[in-house]
Amino acid sequence: MKSQLLLIAFFSLILVSCKKEYNCVCGSDGGEPYVIIISANNLDDAITECSPPGSDCEIEE
């Protein structure tokens, strides 16, 4: 039982560590833009999280 818990913890750590940080730039239409750092598994997930409909935010490339 203990070895199963260790395996689950190990694989959970691997899945969490696969995330990458992306810069989400907001407010670039006027004034000084600000940056929010987003952790996501891939670029598509980061874009979805950064720029929901009606948002002036986008991923910095």
PyMOL commands that set and color helices and strands:
alter all, ss='L'
color gray80, all
select helices_A, chain A and resi 2-17+43-50
alter helices_A, ss='H'
color red, helices_A
select strands_A, chain A and resi 20-26+34-40+58-59
alter strands_A, ss='S'
color yellow, strands_A
deselect
rebuild
show_as cartoon
